[in-house]
């Protein structure tokens, strides 16, 4: 038997005190909207979406991780390194994010081995987000 996978979401742990600010950051900087919000097992869960990208914010962390300031020196084995979202035009996206005071921590750079241009930003908590052009999935992908 072969198992078939498709991507569903990325989960990010936040403190209860950071939850609303994190929702606000993803909404104002990246255009995400709240899809669901509920409490279960002592934790507040918030699903935010933009296009076919879904992020689950889990408000139950007891402390914050130290923010990453430079993608090339951020290899900490105790944390998820980054998640990646595809963008249609990297230069346009980077320009728009700079207008919203979102700083790059790496790139834009060409990675010839994978045929992509990439850049890196961090969210309000320092989680690293890779922006990739083009994405690695073919257009019109069916899950």
BAFI-3210 file (N, C-alpha, C; in Angstrom, 3 decimals, decimal comma, padded with zeros to 6 digits):
// residues 143
n [1|2|3|4|5|6|7|8|9|10|11|12|13|14|15|16|17|18|19|20|21|22|23|24|25|26|27|28|29|30|31|32|33|34|35|36|37|38|39|40|41|42|43|44|45|46|47|48|49|50|51|52|53|54|55|56|57|58|59|60|61|62|63|64|65|66|67|68|69|70|71|72|73|74|75|76|77|78|79|80|81|82|83|84|85|86|87|88|89|90|91|92|93|94|95|96|97|98|99|100|101|102|103|104|105|106|107|108|109|110|111|112|113|114|115|116|117|118|119|120|121|122|123|124|125|126|127|128|129|130|131|132|133|134|135|136|137|138|139|140|141|142|143]
n.u [000,841|000,487|000,927|-000,767|-000,158|-001,211|-000,663|-001,869|-001,920|000,125|001,255|001,586|002,918|001,905|001,989|-000,733|-000,983|000,172|-001,486|-003,646|-002,162|-000,585|-002,472|-003,331|-000,935|-000,495|-002,839|-002,731|-000,223|000,136|-002,343|-004,039|-007,044|-009,284|-010,431|-011,467|-012,093|-011,630|-011,942|-010,345|-009,478|-008,092|-006,694|-006,538|-007,470|-006,771|-007,517|-006,066|-006,338|-005,208|-005,789|-004,921|-003,463|-003,084|-002,836|-002,399|-002,858|-001,826|-002,695|-001,125|001,402|004,037|006,133|007,988|009,832|013,187|013,533|014,402|017,034|018,627|018,550|020,577|022,036|020,406|019,978|018,661|018,333|016,197|013,853|011,306|012,537|011,612|008,684|007,308|005,870|004,399|004,807|003,588|005,099|008,111|009,672|007,711|006,179|008,060|008,585|006,023|005,746|007,865|006,858|004,980|006,489|007,800|010,637|013,290|015,074|016,750|017,874|016,360|017,288|018,824|018,350|019,804|019,912|017,386|015,831|014,565|013,743|014,187|013,205|013,374|011,383|010,320|007,685|005,651|006,543|008,992|009,135|010,282|009,549|009,574|009,576|008,776|009,493|009,172|006,459|006,810|004,860|002,898|000,884|-002,620|-002,817|-004,152|-005,409]
n.v [-001,185|002,217|005,403|008,398|011,812|015,201|018,683|020,260|022,210|024,568|024,606|026,973|027,690|029,973|032,441|033,081|035,818|036,836|036,127|037,688|039,829|038,442|037,376|039,830|040,712|038,811|039,279|042,059|042,311|040,112|039,501|037,514|035,915|035,251|032,027|030,060|030,001|028,719|027,223|024,529|021,842|023,491|025,253|027,929|027,827|029,058|029,268|030,639|031,920|032,257|032,336|029,128|028,573|027,640|028,421|027,328|028,756|028,229|028,971|028,481|028,301|028,568|030,323|032,700|032,075|032,973|035,569|035,117|036,637|036,600|034,702|032,956|032,363|031,063|028,439|026,667|023,839|023,426|024,465|024,841|025,507|027,102|028,012|027,780|029,833|030,141|032,659|034,767|036,817|037,622|039,997|042,022|041,261|041,484|044,236|045,253|044,245|045,586|048,178|047,888|047,883|045,446|043,667|042,168|039,170|037,728|037,360|038,950|035,974|033,868|030,456|028,296|025,522|024,569|026,050|028,428|031,677|033,144|034,607|035,774|036,464|037,527|036,783|038,606|037,415|036,415|034,063|032,329|032,958|031,748|033,052|032,044|032,006|030,612|028,807|025,388|023,658|022,478|024,634|024,789|022,503|019,510|018,195]
n.w [000,000|-000,758|000,625|000,163|000,212|000,826|001,267|004,214|006,465|008,349|011,650|014,228|017,315|019,758|022,391|024,629|025,032|022,717|020,650|019,390|018,318|016,528|014,744|013,731|012,488|010,408|008,995|008,269|006,989|005,231|004,203|005,224|006,444|009,175|009,481|011,195|014,723|017,893|021,172|022,774|024,819|026,626|025,041|022,695|019,367|016,192|012,870|010,085|006,784|003,380|000,107|-000,985|001,249|004,572|007,989|011,270|014,301|017,542|020,637|023,288|024,106|026,492|026,555|024,532|021,502|020,667|018,304|014,825|013,155|010,891|008,073|007,255|009,510|011,245|012,078|014,257|016,139|017,845|016,927|014,406|011,234|008,956|007,023|003,736|001,241|-001,958|-004,420|-007,048|-008,237|-007,201|-006,876|-006,940|-004,716|-002,612|-002,765|-002,113|000,512|001,768|001,659|003,614|005,861|006,377|006,938|005,065|005,774|004,342|000,982|-001,936|-003,677|-006,124|-006,658|-008,372|-008,569|-007,940|-009,540|-008,730|-007,404|-004,257|-001,106|002,283|005,150|008,442|010,747|013,166|015,477|014,941|013,486|010,653|007,276|004,086|000,827|-002,353|-005,827|-008,986|-007,425|-006,250|-007,048|-009,774|-011,858|-011,302|-009,751|-008,479|-005,530]
ca.u [000,000|001,185|000,202|-000,772|-000,262|-001,284|-000,412|-003,081|-001,643|001,284|000,848|002,541|002,592|002,043|001,463|-002,075|-000,820|000,603|-002,410|-004,328|-001,160|-000,145|-003,575|-003,255|000,230|-000,757|-003,924|-002,330|000,981|000,069|-003,696|-004,771|-008,283|-009,617|-011,392|-012,096|-011,486|-012,337|-011,172|-010,450|-008,402|-007,336|-005,919|-007,309|-007,020|-007,237|-007,075|-006,059|-006,181|-005,007|-005,761|-004,942|-002,529|-003,757|-001,965|-003,091|-002,216|-002,186|-002,371|-000,916|002,833|004,323|007,100|008,319|011,151|013,960|013,326|015,510|017,362|019,322|018,203|021,765|022,603|019,249|019,786|018,501|017,646|015,048|012,693|011,048|013,334|010,774|007,721|007,437|004,682|004,710|004,292|003,629|006,146|008,888|010,056|006,511|005,824|009,050|008,333|004,791|006,023|008,699|005,938|004,267|007,531|008,260|012,037|013,847|016,227|017,558|017,434|016,085|018,436|018,551|018,846|019,786|019,717|015,954|015,164|013,697|014,230|013,576|013,510|012,905|010,915|009,831|006,427|005,805|007,177|010,306|009,077|010,791|008,674|010,241|008,751|009,412|008,967|007,779|006,261|007,246|003,705|002,413|-000,354|-003,832|-002,610|-005,319|-005,035]
ca.v [000,000|003,492|006,495|009,624|012,995|016,560|019,600|020,808|023,475|024,712|025,033|027,838|027,917|031,350|032,638|033,682|037,263|037,185|035,612|038,728|040,570|037,578|037,418|041,154|040,796|038,030|039,945|043,344|042,218|039,075|039,374|036,353|036,156|034,201|031,048|029,468|030,280|027,959|026,752|023,097|021,281|024,557|026,004|028,608|027,498|029,984|028,967|031,787|031,445|033,156|031,418|027,746|028,461|027,669|028,391|027,115|029,393|027,513|029,851|027,709|028,292|029,222|031,409|033,015|031,731|034,135|035,798|034,905|037,906|036,383|033,343|032,119|031,999|030,752|026,989|026,248|022,544|023,348|025,134|024,694|026,559|028,024|027,445|028,468|030,111|030,519|033,954|034,879|037,758|037,861|041,405|042,786|040,890|042,088|045,680|045,488|043,997|046,696|049,301|047,597|047,814|044,081|043,608|040,900|038,660|037,012|037,467|037,884|035,252|032,832|029,123|027,668|024,074|024,264|026,904|029,382|032,843|033,108|035,644|035,386|037,473|036,923|037,347|039,451|036,646|035,975|032,839|032,585|032,637|031,813|033,420|031,389|032,254|030,187|027,737|024,085|022,877|022,917|025,411|023,984|021,255|018,901|017,340]
ca.w [000,000|-000,823|001,274|-000,625|001,056|000,302|002,378|004,801|007,142|009,221|012,982|014,918|018,724|020,236|023,734|024,608|024,913|021,362|019,646|018,602|017,550|015,428|013,762|013,113|011,610|009,196|008,262|007,700|006,160|004,203|003,685|005,742|007,171|010,135|008,980|012,377|016,026|018,916|022,322|023,016|025,646|027,272|024,058|021,655|018,024|015,170|011,512|009,194|005,413|002,247|-001,038|-000,518|002,376|005,874|009,157|012,537|015,448|018,760|021,758|024,492|024,420|027,774|026,346|023,141|020,990|020,246|016,875|013,903|012,527|009,630|007,672|007,091|010,814|012,089|012,134|015,643|016,079|018,749|016,339|012,985|010,608|008,185|006,079|002,455|000,440|-003,334|-004,881|-008,510|-008,625|-005,990|-006,752|-006,584|-003,349|-001,720|-002,774|-001,352|001,929|002,270|001,871|004,867|006,893|006,622|006,537|004,603|006,523|003,364|-000,403|-002,875|-004,216|-007,115|-006,317|-009,685|-008,464|-007,889|-010,515|-008,050|-006,672|-002,935|-000,119|003,609|006,092|009,677|011,236|014,351|016,543|014,498|012,685|009,313|006,149|002,787|-000,326|-003,489|-007,170|-008,873|-006,457|-006,749|-007,514|-011,080|-011,860|-011,396|-009,027|-007,859|-004,391]
c.u [000,881|000,319|000,335|-001,003|-000,550|-001,140|-001,725|-002,826|-000,326|000,765|001,951|002,064|002,852|001,592|000,067|-001,992|-000,419|-000,417|-003,027|-003,353|-000,679|-001,220|-003,524|-002,100|-000,043|-001,870|-003,434|-001,142|000,833|-001,341|-004,462|-006,051|-008,538|-010,703|-012,170|-011,345|-012,304|-011,376|-011,418|-009,239|-007,508|-006,499|-006,886|-006,658|-007,611|-006,637|-007,194|-005,732|-005,919|-004,843|-005,853|-003,924|-003,305|-002,711|-002,829|-002,270|-002,733|-001,745|-002,302|000,544|003,076|005,354|007,370|009,678|011,873|013,761|014,591|015,779|018,025|019,107|019,425|022,405|021,522|018,982|019,779|017,725|016,420|013,799|012,531|011,815|012,464|009,642|007,743|006,072|005,136|004,089|004,460|004,794|006,912|009,237|008,865|006,103|006,764|008,831|007,101|005,039|006,898|007,849|005,156|005,231|007,898|009,677|012,422|014,966|017,111|016,977|016,987|017,372|017,962|019,142|018,725|019,469|018,240|015,145|014,216|014,484|013,480|013,987|012,907|012,498|010,628|008,501|006,689|006,491|008,568|010,311|009,458|009,805|009,485|009,204|009,459|008,689|009,759|007,667|006,684|006,099|003,272|001,101|-001,548|-003,734|-003,908|-004,857|-005,867]
c.v [001,242|004,556|007,738|010,811|014,236|017,476|020,179|022,147|023,411|025,189|025,837|028,038|029,370|031,399|033,248|035,190|037,728|036,827|036,709|039,549|039,752|037,501|038,746|041,276|040,054|038,656|041,192|043,247|041,238|038,796|038,140|036,802|034,986|033,320|030,420|029,899|029,530|027,566|025,268|022,652|022,358|025,411|026,698|028,288|028,528|029,546|030,240|031,291|032,601|032,266|029,991|027,496|028,600|027,552|028,225|027,778|028,700|028,351|029,039|027,653|029,043|030,334|031,572|032,447|033,024|034,329|035,524|036,213|037,770|034,928|032,437|031,712|031,515|029,254|026,498|024,939|022,439|024,013|024,712|025,812|027,555|027,264|028,334|028,656|030,568|031,867|034,024|035,746|038,159|039,336|042,268|042,511|041,548|043,599|046,022|045,297|045,091|047,939|049,139|047,440|046,397|043,986|042,217|040,480|037,812|037,196|038,867|037,273|034,184|031,523|028,290|026,176|023,674|025,162|027,910|030,582|032,834|034,322|035,182|036,610|036,762|037,564|038,159|038,732|036,152|034,656|033,169|032,093|032,811|032,164|032,852|031,714|031,421|029,139|026,405|023,221|023,383|023,690|024,472|022,646|020,777|018,005|016,093]
c.w [000,000|-000,165|000,417|000,307|000,230|001,507|002,895|005,482|007,899|010,561|013,645|016,354|019,084|021,688|023,605|024,419|023,531|020,289|018,788|017,771|016,354|014,345|013,008|012,141|010,308|008,359|007,553|006,754|005,002|003,691|004,141|006,430|008,115|009,539|010,135|013,623|017,066|020,033|022,495|023,819|026,251|026,338|023,101|020,314|017,061|013,839|010,693|007,791|004,452|001,030|-000,534|000,597|003,675|006,976|010,386|013,638|016,703|019,950|023,034|024,885|025,721|027,642|024,862|022,777|020,648|018,747|016,071|013,188|011,174|009,241|007,604|008,413|011,775|012,237|013,586|015,664|016,986|018,174|014,887|012,296|009,855|007,510|004,854|001,804|-000,949|-003,646|-006,399|-008,977|-007,368|-005,813|-006,334|-005,135|-002,353|-001,637|-001,936|000,151|002,530|002,521|003,171|006,047|007,315|006,067|006,065|005,546|005,616|001,980|-000,766|-003,429|-005,181|-006,595|-007,594|-009,620|-008,419|-008,824|-009,896|-007,532|-005,352|-002,119|001,199|004,414|007,410|010,036|012,494|015,500|016,168|013,756|011,250|008,262|004,870|001,725|-001,551|-004,785|-008,160|-007,779|-007,069|-007,251|-008,876|-010,952|-012,004|-010,696|-008,395|-006,722|-004,369]
res [x|x|x|x|x|x|x|x|x|x|x|x|x|x|x|x|x|x|x|x|x|x|x|x|x|x|x|x|x|x|x|x|x|x|x|x|x|x|x|x|x|x|x|x|x|x|x|x|x|x|x|x|x|x|x|x|x|x|x|x|x|x|x|x|x|x|x|x|x|x|x|x|x|x|x|x|x|x|x|x|x|x|x|x|x|x|x|x|x|x|x|x|x|x|x|x|x|x|x|x|x|x|x|x|x|x|x|x|x|x|x|x|x|x|x|x|x|x|x|x|x|x|x|x|x|x|x|x|x|x|x|x|x|x|x|x|x|x|x|x|x|x|x]
***
